[in-house]
């Protein structure tokens, strides 16, 4: 069953395994806008369950994530977007393993905004977690129209 506890575990496992970075769970999503904005990677899930999985973080942390994933000190901007899209894709893949079949994942899309996360109606948000990593803010959102997949 996918609940916030499982989403928390999946998220920490991904960041630890893929990036060798630790996340610290925050109880609140109140965060000051980042001076360089936020990047959000989103993957849509279609099939027996319809929804989206998204990962958001500051542009500064996104550059660090890309640097780790690519082994490059100063990754080009398009690789920073690719890295955040890939984190969203990995997260959606883990969510997908808890979904009824069949289900398919879209290609990740990445957007830049002054605030963190997706602006979704509260009733659509099934799991929204906030973390701190390397002094930067991270959020993970799973949203859909049929409740959390069991």
Phi and psi in degrees as a GROMACS rama.xvg file:
@    title "Ramachandran Plot"
@    xaxis  label "Phi"
@    yaxis  label "Psi"
@TYPE xy
-97.3162  111.687  UNK-2
-128.491  -177.615  UNK-3
-63.9692  -31.8625  UNK-4
-64.0602  -44.3406  UNK-5
-68.9602  -39.8962  UNK-6
-61.6765  -40.4023  UNK-7
-60.1347  -47.9228  UNK-8
-62.025  -46.0512  UNK-9
-59.5075  -45.0256  UNK-10
-63.3104  -47.4309  UNK-11
-61.6811  -40.776  UNK-12
-61.9508  -43.2535  UNK-13
-62.34  -51.0461  UNK-14
-65.1369  -35.9472  UNK-15
-71.6276  -46.5594  UNK-16
-73.7436  -48.3734  UNK-17
-77.7767  -38.7749  UNK-18
-112.57  -11.8919  UNK-19
57.8706  38.1333  UNK-20
-118.923  143.953  UNK-21
-96.0458  142.204  UNK-22
-108.942  144.075  UNK-23
-117.749  120.889  UNK-24
-67.4288  136.389  UNK-25
-110.961  146.637  UNK-26
-82.8087  -22.0879  UNK-27
-125.705  151.378  UNK-28
-97.7192  12.3598  UNK-29
-71.2457  112.318  UNK-30
-141.561  142.704  UNK-31
-71.552  144.574  UNK-32
-57.6464  138.47  UNK-33
-75.21  141.788  UNK-34
-62.1254  -30.4743  UNK-35
-104.805  12.7681  UNK-36
82.1806  -178.42  UNK-37
-122.442  151.039  UNK-38
-111.865  137.077  UNK-39
-124.715  123.992  UNK-40
-101.647  131.784  UNK-41
-131.9  141.48  UNK-42
-128.553  125.883  UNK-43
-86.4543  142.594  UNK-44
-115.423  127.838  UNK-45
-128.924  156.99  UNK-46
132.83  -135.651  UNK-47
-65.3475  -22.4239  UNK-48
-130.876  135.547  UNK-49
-108.746  129.557  UNK-50
-178.031  -163.778  UNK-51
-146.071  146.83  UNK-52
-121.437  132.872  UNK-53
-137.238  145.552  UNK-54
-124.523  129.438  UNK-55
-125.231  143.885  UNK-56
-157.866  167.84  UNK-57
-64.738  154.72  UNK-58
-60.5889  -33.973  UNK-59
-63.5208  -46.3811  UNK-60
-67.8271  -36.0998  UNK-61
-59.7743  -40.1294  UNK-62
-64.6758  -38.7685  UNK-63
-66.0791  -42.0935  UNK-64
-59.1936  -47.3771  UNK-65
-62.3587  -39.9937  UNK-66
-60.3679  -42.7016  UNK-67
-67.2882  -47.507  UNK-68
-65.4185  -34.0699  UNK-69
-99.3709  -11.5151  UNK-70
66.0612  33.6187  UNK-71
-125.93  134.628  UNK-72
-64.8389  -39.2953  UNK-73
-131.646  77.8206  UNK-74
-69.4728  144.095  UNK-75
-63.0746  155.219  UNK-76
-54.0979  -41.2315  UNK-77
-64.7595  -29.8079  UNK-78
-74.9326  -29.3893  UNK-79
-64.459  -46.7646  UNK-80
-60.8511  -43.3301  UNK-81
-60.0588  -40.0725  UNK-82
-64.8504  -42.9857  UNK-83
-68.9684  -37.9198  UNK-84
-61.1262  -40.1953  UNK-85
-67.4616  -38.6394  UNK-86
-61.5243  -41.1004  UNK-87
-64.3897  -39.595  UNK-88
-64.5625  -44.0004  UNK-89
-62.6179  -43.653  UNK-90
-62.0885  -46.5056  UNK-91
-62.1096  -37.0442  UNK-92
-63.0238  -38.668  UNK-93
-69.3101  -39.7347  UNK-94
-62.8861  -42.3177  UNK-95
-57.0891  -33.2681  UNK-96
-66.3094  -12.851  UNK-97
-102.144  4.40873  UNK-98
-97.7875  154.521  UNK-99
-67.7629  151.795  UNK-100
-95.3386  155.107  UNK-101
-83.2983  157.27  UNK-102
-149.182  148.744  UNK-103
-131.032  150.174  UNK-104
-105.568  141.239  UNK-105
-79.5984  171.193  UNK-106
-68.9933  139.76  UNK-107
-63.0945  144.742  UNK-108
-118.391  146.402  UNK-109
-127.041  132.993  UNK-110
-130.32  154.563  UNK-111
-110.353  138.726  UNK-112
-151.602  160.693  UNK-113
-74.3045  -17.7253  UNK-114
-119.056  168.965  UNK-115
-95.6887  135.06  UNK-116
95.7109  -175.088  UNK-117
-101.776  145.15  UNK-118
-90.3664  95.4425  UNK-119
-120.966  150.778  UNK-120
-59.6974  137.309  UNK-121
-55.0803  -36.0817  UNK-122
-67.9848  -18.5913  UNK-123
-85.992  -20.8382  UNK-124
-78.6831  119.105  UNK-125
-99.5226  -28.7893  UNK-126
-153.604  125.084  UNK-127
-135.798  114.654  UNK-128
-118.059  147.162  UNK-129
-122.725  140.762  UNK-130
-139.167  164.028  UNK-131
-118.039  136.83  UNK-132
-142.897  122.261  UNK-133
54.4285  35.7031  UNK-134
77.3442  7.13457  UNK-135
-116.803  158.468  UNK-136
-91.0933  138.832  UNK-137
-133.696  139.366  UNK-138
-130.759  150.462  UNK-139
-129.644  129.674  UNK-140
-128.754  135.62  UNK-141
-121.977  126.204  UNK-142
-136.303  148.911  UNK-143
-169.011  -178.553  UNK-144
-107.708  1.66055  UNK-145
-123.77  21.4237  UNK-146
80.3918  169.073  UNK-147
-64.8954  136.282  UNK-148
-63.6157  139.032  UNK-149
